[in-house]
């Protein structure tokens, strides 16, 4: 889809903005607002239902985290507080109020779908209705987000304040033209958002398919006609009759976890220090995108926690079910106290087979059953030792692992295609908004054609 340009342009007076249509007006944001107000935080310091026998209606209290989920903020169970029950009361803003984040997720824009209060990191903006279309302003503020580095400042992180937001530039067409541009963008971005949602749903389905493929392969094998027998584990069900089911301990050389206090040995260079973040719940490969390094302390503790090829690594304090198998030729690496290191004896079980079993419904169910610790869920080393393992003959393990590698590679390729499609769609969305709200394209006829 291509669009014409306006017949005449003029300098905007803003270096990074360039030229705008000649009949548009350049102004500061404050001139198009009826009202601007920041929020606050309830005295409890958190969003929750306050119990009281006195009056007051429960209303949503919106934080920046609520703004990142969608362009329209609605009431959620997580972000509800009760106003009028404490000495510090918060203003309730009406439906349609634009929300603008000044800290953290800088420049995020949302629109209230219900009356709500907001926290102090958010500005509530109400457009001047006689001169400014609210939807056009929402799209303009979204367009400004990548440029906010020109206006933001902080000692530790970028942020804005009320004065800086009031002084943000605005290229404003006549009101009917604003409405036409907003209608066009609302329509086109809704289409793009729908396509993005489809791709994200596909990614979720592929993840579910991946989990189902792994679970079926390590519990039923590849031969649909194979005779079956009870596994001896109630929640596991039947397995092929020629398979064994036993505890991991019967094939372990040892299991251990990392030492405490290694944070003081962190360094810019040195050995890899493998933490929970290096393990994933959808792969048995290590994720080394974000690594910590350590200068290894002398003594047996360092040797005890050093990994070798084929070692199995399990998260034991958070993200239970995360697992990885140490690959060949990994540089010297050690595990943190939150990771269990299990080393197999050479023999019946391939390390990658055990990794997939731990990643499957077997591992997920077992770790859930064994987790303990109240608010801090964790596993013991005995829980790792006792993990049930389905065990086909070695040659069958090899065949199944080869099939899994091929099948999961295909599923990963489809997932990467969906991720790439999302990236392109989001780039298209941003480019379309940018071009329309700055007048680089004239969409008035497109709106009229659609209406006809």
C-alpha positions as MATLAB code, in Angstrom:
seq = 'XXXXXXXXXXXXXXXXXXXXXXXXXXXXXXXXXXXXXXXXXXXXXXXXXXXXXXXXXXXXXXXXXXXXXXXXXXXXXXXXXXXXXXXXXXXXXXXXXXXXXXXXXXXXXXXXXXXXXXXXXXXXXXXXXXXXXXXXXXXXXXXXXXXXXXXXXXXXXXXXXXXXXXXXXXXXXXXXXXXXXXXXXXXXXXXXXXXXXXXXXXXXXXXXXXXXXXXXXXXXXXXXXXXXXXXXXXXXXXXXXXXXXXXXXXXXXXXXXXXXXXXXXXXXXXXXXXXXXXXXXXXXXXXXXXXXXXXXXXXXXXXXXXXXXXXXXXXXXXXXXXXXXXXXXXXXXXXXXXXXXXXXXXXXXXXXXXXXXXXXXXXXXXXXXXXXXXXXXXXXXXXXXXXXXXXXXXXXXXXXXXXXXXXXXXXXXXXXXXXXXXXXXXXXXXXXXXXXXXXXXXXXXXXXXXXX';
ca = [
       0.000    0.000    0.000;
       1.439    3.359   -1.061;
       0.219    6.824   -0.151;
       0.794   10.260   -1.707;
       2.682   13.067    0.005;
       1.170   16.428    0.838;
       1.563   19.072   -1.889;
       3.594   21.494    0.234;
       5.875   21.238    3.300;
       7.619   23.630    5.671;
      10.443   23.255    8.214;
       9.112   22.087   11.561;
      11.773   23.917   13.534;
      12.615   20.634   15.264;
      15.885   19.246   13.920;
      15.075   15.539   14.252;
      11.521   15.988   12.936;
      12.342   17.681    9.647;
       9.606   19.093    7.405;
       5.863   18.866    8.058;
       2.869   19.771    5.869;
       2.709   23.512    5.320;
      -0.773   23.936    6.847;
       0.064   22.058   10.063;
       0.817   23.992   13.231;
       3.856   23.374   15.412;
       3.266   23.817   19.144;
       4.137   22.477   22.576;
       2.123   19.676   24.087;
       0.763   21.898   26.864;
      -1.210   23.951   24.325;
      -3.378   20.997   23.297;
      -4.170   19.716   26.785;
      -7.193   20.519   28.863;
      -5.531   18.993   31.908;
      -2.366   17.199   33.003;
      -2.022   15.561   36.408;
       0.291   13.014   38.021;
      -0.870   10.229   40.300;
       0.273    8.824   43.611;
       0.643    5.641   45.617;
      -1.844    4.450   48.266;
      -0.535    4.565   51.798;
      -0.236    0.787   51.867;
       2.377    1.135   49.138;
       0.850   -1.585   47.013;
      -2.254   -2.274   44.936;
      -4.643   -4.533   46.809;
      -8.135   -4.551   48.267;
      -8.208   -2.592   51.527;
     -10.687   -4.066   53.988;
     -12.920   -1.643   55.875;
     -16.481   -1.407   57.028;
     -16.657    2.226   55.933;
     -17.604    3.505   52.520;
     -15.580    3.793   49.337;
     -15.776    1.995   46.012;
     -13.083   -0.333   44.725;
     -11.408    1.177   41.689;
      -8.317    0.253   39.663;
      -4.961    1.765   40.565;
      -2.725    1.685   37.484;
       1.044    1.250   37.540;
       3.467    1.354   34.616;
       3.396   -2.451   34.531;
      -0.314   -2.319   33.743;
       0.396   -0.019   30.792;
       2.705   -2.453   29.031;
       0.057   -5.116   28.483;
      -2.130   -3.263   26.000;
      -2.901    0.170   24.629;
      -6.098    0.299   26.680;
      -5.893   -0.230   30.436;
      -8.861   -1.985   32.013;
      -9.572   -3.164   35.544;
      -7.519   -6.156   36.667;
      -7.580   -8.271   39.814;
      -3.935   -7.342   40.348;
      -4.297   -3.579   40.189;
      -7.245   -2.694   42.380;
      -7.190   -0.537   45.479;
      -9.935    1.078   47.511;
      -9.997    4.854   47.746;
     -11.497    6.980   50.490;
     -10.501    4.639   53.329;
      -7.207    6.286   54.219;
      -6.141    9.866   54.838;
      -4.306    9.988   51.501;
      -6.871    9.846   48.719;
      -6.056    9.531   45.023;
      -7.837   11.234   42.155;
      -9.911    9.001   39.903;
      -9.518    9.816   36.195;
     -12.351    9.208   33.701;
     -12.586    6.711   30.859;
     -10.545    7.815   27.848;
      -7.836    9.582   29.838;
      -4.422    9.129   28.224;
      -1.678    7.748   30.464;
       1.971    8.619   29.893;
       4.863    7.019   31.773;
       7.650    9.301   33.007;
       9.985    6.691   34.541;
      11.129    3.121   33.834;
       9.246    2.225   30.625;
       9.723    5.773   29.428;
       7.114    7.206   27.075;
       4.652    4.314   27.201;
       1.161    5.418   26.238;
      -2.169    3.889   27.231;
      -5.799    4.889   27.450;
      -8.108    4.182   30.365;
     -10.969    1.810   29.591;
     -12.444    2.294   33.060;
     -12.242    5.073   35.678;
      -8.956    4.641   37.560;
      -6.267    6.195   39.710;
      -2.619    6.088   38.670;
       0.709    5.993   40.453;
       3.217    8.845   40.644;
       5.253    7.598   37.663;
       2.318    8.235   35.338;
       0.848   11.430   33.947;
      -2.882   11.533   33.207;
      -3.506   13.639   30.093;
      -6.843   14.992   28.887;
      -6.872   16.516   25.417;
      -8.467   19.895   24.708;
     -11.498   18.653   22.705;
     -11.996   21.810   20.626;
      -8.514   21.599   19.106;
      -7.113   18.114   19.613;
      -8.334   14.628   18.817;
      -7.495   12.231   21.663;
      -6.680    9.316   19.359;
      -4.386   11.451   17.216;
      -2.590   12.600   20.363;
      -2.211    9.000   21.530;
      -0.564    8.034   18.254;
       1.668   11.136   18.337;
       2.891   10.347   21.846;
       3.614    6.787   20.757;
       5.628    8.118   17.829;
       7.667   10.295   20.233;
       8.812    7.369   22.391;
      12.082    6.624   20.492;
      13.006   10.344   20.524;
      12.674   10.899   24.277;
      16.424   10.689   24.792;
      16.481   14.311   23.585;
      14.338   15.379   26.527;
      14.984   12.880   29.349;
      17.684   13.114   31.974;
      18.663   11.351   35.204;
      21.662   10.347   37.256;
      20.853    6.644   37.005;
      18.170    6.211   34.364;
      16.348    8.297   31.819;
      13.209    9.984   33.109;
      10.871   12.851   32.409;
       9.076   15.343   34.611;
       5.889   17.348   34.194;
       7.701   20.408   32.804;
       9.514   18.358   30.159;
       6.330   16.574   29.088;
       4.493   19.901   28.824;
       7.258   21.139   26.494;
       7.240   18.141   24.138;
       6.768   19.211   20.498;
       3.566   18.514   18.611;
       2.826   18.795   14.884;
      -0.921   19.422   14.790;
      -3.134   19.275   11.675;
      -6.615   20.843   11.637;
      -9.051   18.902   13.817;
     -10.946   17.129   10.978;
      -7.619   15.999    9.549;
      -6.490   14.750   12.966;
      -9.641   12.632   13.140;
      -9.053   11.239    9.673;
      -5.438   10.326   10.482;
      -6.478    8.784   13.800;
      -9.246    6.758   12.159;
      -6.808    5.477    9.549;
      -4.201    4.518   12.156;
      -6.760    2.939   14.466;
      -7.970    0.781   11.608;
      -4.558   -0.174   10.202;
      -2.846   -0.765   13.540;
      -5.774   -2.953   14.619;
      -5.168   -5.107   11.545;
      -1.452   -5.326   12.301;
      -2.094   -6.050   15.981;
      -4.418   -8.867   14.937;
      -1.695  -10.384   12.770;
       0.823  -10.042   15.595;
      -1.602  -11.758   17.966;
      -1.962  -14.628   15.492;
       1.808  -15.064   15.298;
       2.130  -14.986   19.088;
      -0.594  -17.578   19.398;
       1.279  -19.703   16.851;
       4.444  -19.401   18.961;
       2.518  -20.580   22.034;
       1.048  -23.493   20.093;
       4.515  -24.433   18.877;
       5.770  -24.409   22.481;
       2.885  -26.657   23.504;
       3.604  -28.913   20.529;
       7.281  -29.048   21.473;
       6.443  -30.098   25.023;
       3.964  -32.714   23.789;
       6.479  -34.118   21.282;
       9.186  -34.464   23.940;
       6.830  -36.001   26.491;
       5.421  -38.534   24.058;
       8.847  -39.526   22.755;
      10.324  -40.222   26.210;
       7.259  -42.004   27.590;
       5.872  -43.908   24.581;
       8.726  -44.121   22.087;
       8.383  -43.981   18.302;
       6.600  -47.293   17.636;
       2.834  -46.816   18.038;
       2.347  -50.624   17.942;
       4.811  -51.414   20.724;
       3.292  -53.506   23.556;
       2.842  -51.480   26.729;
       3.072  -52.185   30.459;
       2.382  -50.211   33.654;
       5.313  -47.974   34.516;
       4.922  -48.527   38.254;
       4.515  -44.761   38.690;
       0.838  -43.952   39.072;
       0.885  -40.556   37.383;
       3.151  -41.735   34.542;
       0.905  -44.485   33.167;
       2.052  -47.116   30.678;
       5.422  -47.309   28.921;
       6.700  -49.691   26.229;
       6.942  -53.203   27.657;
      10.690  -53.534   26.968;
      11.563  -50.247   28.762;
      12.618  -49.858   32.366;
      11.550  -47.136   34.747;
      13.995  -46.427   37.563;
      15.309  -43.612   39.678;
      18.106  -41.395   38.400;
      20.278  -42.294   41.413;
      20.894  -45.772   40.020;
      22.889  -44.217   37.161;
      24.534  -41.315   39.007;
      28.206  -40.960   39.740;
      27.384  -38.035   42.022;
      25.120  -35.017   42.447;
      26.080  -31.737   44.080;
      25.279  -28.022   44.043;
      27.384  -24.891   43.885;
      29.038  -23.220   46.843;
      27.750  -20.167   48.664;
      29.528  -16.847   48.655;
      30.949  -16.860   45.155;
      29.475  -13.428   44.426;
      32.579  -11.901   45.994;
      34.641  -13.617   43.283;
      32.702  -12.058   40.359;
      34.981  -10.525   37.733;
      34.997   -9.130   34.211;
      37.158  -12.033   33.055;
      37.582  -15.579   34.297;
      35.625  -18.828   34.232;
      31.919  -19.074   33.402;
      29.645  -19.063   36.437;
      26.459  -20.891   35.444;
      23.312  -19.572   37.109;
      19.616  -20.344   36.861;
      19.265  -17.840   34.029;
      21.558  -19.997   31.890;
      19.071  -22.878   32.071;
      15.776  -22.861   30.172;
      12.469  -24.694   30.365;
      12.064  -25.284   26.634;
      15.487  -26.635   25.692;
      18.298  -28.727   27.148;
      20.897  -26.339   25.705;
      22.668  -23.776   27.847;
      21.604  -20.180   27.268;
      24.831  -18.156   27.337;
      23.387  -14.873   26.128;
      23.955  -13.358   29.586;
      26.885  -14.800   31.512;
      28.656  -14.053   34.754;
      32.364  -14.726   35.203;
      34.343  -15.548   38.339;
      37.911  -15.809   39.509;
      37.778  -19.332   40.931;
      38.876  -19.635   44.577;
      41.580  -22.171   45.328;
      40.676  -25.480   46.938;
      38.419  -28.470   46.487;
      35.227  -26.406   46.273;
      36.249  -25.172   42.863;
      36.939  -28.671   41.549;
      33.726  -30.069   43.037;
      31.513  -27.605   41.192;
      33.301  -27.530   37.836;
      31.227  -28.985   35.009;
      32.337  -31.417   32.322;
      30.765  -32.505   29.050;
      27.541  -34.431   29.601;
      26.826  -33.097   33.094;
      23.150  -32.422   33.834;
      22.277  -29.091   35.418;
      18.988  -28.524   37.273;
      17.473  -25.393   38.782;
      16.735  -26.149   42.445;
      15.527  -22.833   43.879;
      13.477  -21.099   41.170;
      12.049  -21.868   37.740;
      11.872  -25.519   38.732;
      12.095  -27.723   35.671;
      14.825  -25.705   34.015;
      17.504  -28.103   32.825;
      20.567  -28.159   30.593;
      23.152  -30.641   29.406;
      26.737  -29.394   29.282;
      27.893  -29.463   25.634;
      31.285  -30.560   24.300;
      34.185  -28.090   24.353;
      32.582  -25.688   26.832;
      35.148  -23.392   28.389;
      35.861  -23.876   32.126;
      32.581  -23.367   33.988;
      31.219  -23.719   37.517;
      27.700  -23.842   38.979;
      26.056  -21.502   41.466;
      24.460  -22.619   44.724;
      21.050  -22.545   43.027;
      22.014  -25.144   40.421;
      22.379  -28.883   40.964;
      25.101  -30.686   38.997;
      24.384  -34.355   38.282;
      27.026  -36.547   36.639;
      26.080  -39.903   35.128;
      28.116  -43.070   35.200;
      29.056  -44.272   31.736;
      26.539  -46.901   30.772;
      22.836  -47.194   30.197;
      21.670  -43.574   30.008;
      22.674  -40.899   27.521;
      22.911  -37.483   29.243;
      20.726  -35.883   26.592;
      18.093  -38.576   27.130;
      17.940  -37.732   30.823;
      17.786  -34.043   29.927;
      14.731  -34.576   27.742;
      13.077  -36.755   30.402;
      13.603  -33.938   32.921;
      12.147  -31.465   30.413;
       9.113  -33.680   29.716;
       5.908  -34.276   31.645;
       7.898  -36.695   33.827;
      10.245  -34.021   35.123;
       7.550  -31.328   35.279;
       5.270  -33.537   37.370;
       8.030  -34.835   39.631;
       9.529  -31.437   40.407;
       6.076  -30.033   41.138;
       5.304  -32.906   43.520;
       8.623  -32.580   45.333;
       8.946  -28.809   45.591;
       8.772  -27.311   49.054;
       9.570  -24.126   50.891;
       6.401  -22.006   51.042;
       7.109  -18.697   49.333;
      10.519  -19.857   48.125;
       9.924  -23.067   46.245;
      12.980  -25.285   46.036;
      14.227  -28.826   45.516;
      16.694  -30.923   47.462;
      19.489  -32.982   45.957;
      17.547  -36.082   47.014;
      14.680  -34.880   44.807;
      17.109  -34.882   41.878;
      18.413  -38.326   42.789;
      14.870  -39.715   42.979;
      13.724  -38.399   39.585;
      11.933  -41.244   37.724;
      13.630  -42.041   34.424;
      12.108  -43.979   31.538;
      14.911  -46.087   30.079;
      14.783  -47.715   26.633;
      17.742  -49.759   25.366;
      20.715  -47.577   24.406;
      20.272  -47.997   20.667;
      16.633  -46.940   20.964;
      17.657  -43.870   22.976;
      19.936  -42.920   20.080;
      17.104  -43.302   17.536;
      14.635  -41.310   19.606;
      17.166  -38.560   20.289;
      17.929  -38.287   16.574;
      14.207  -38.039   15.798;
      13.744  -35.429   18.526;
      16.623  -33.354   17.189;
      15.089  -33.314   13.720;
      11.525  -32.649   14.863;
      12.432  -29.962   17.373;
      14.659  -28.243   14.809;
      11.669  -28.009   12.472;
       9.469  -26.618   15.249;
      12.165  -24.101   16.205;
      12.419  -22.954   12.586;
       8.674  -22.302   12.524;
       8.987  -20.373   15.781;
      11.805  -18.247   14.389;
       9.729  -17.493   11.304;
       6.871  -16.340   13.536;
       9.234  -14.170   15.601;
      10.616  -12.625   12.410;
       7.085  -11.948   11.190;
       6.269  -10.189   14.461;
       9.379   -8.033   14.147;
       8.465   -7.015   10.591;
       4.854   -6.290   11.551;
       5.917   -4.156   14.503;
       8.369   -2.270   12.318;
       5.596   -1.738    9.770;
       3.294   -0.485   12.538;
       5.852    2.007   13.857;
       6.733    3.243   10.375;
       3.075    3.719    9.472;
       2.341    5.732   12.624;
       5.474    7.817   12.173;
       4.709    8.632    8.556;
       1.053    9.478    9.212;
       1.401   11.674   12.313;
       4.311   13.637   10.853;
       2.589   14.169    7.513;
       5.105   12.240    5.434;
       2.109   10.494    3.850;
      -1.386   11.837    3.169;
      -3.966    9.273    4.292;
      -7.106   11.421    3.992;
      -8.244    9.791    0.745;
      -7.573    6.337    2.195;
      -9.990    7.104    5.020;
     -12.591    8.434    2.629;
     -12.243    5.397    0.331;
     -12.632    2.991    3.250;
     -15.732    4.864    4.447;
     -17.267    4.700    0.953;
];
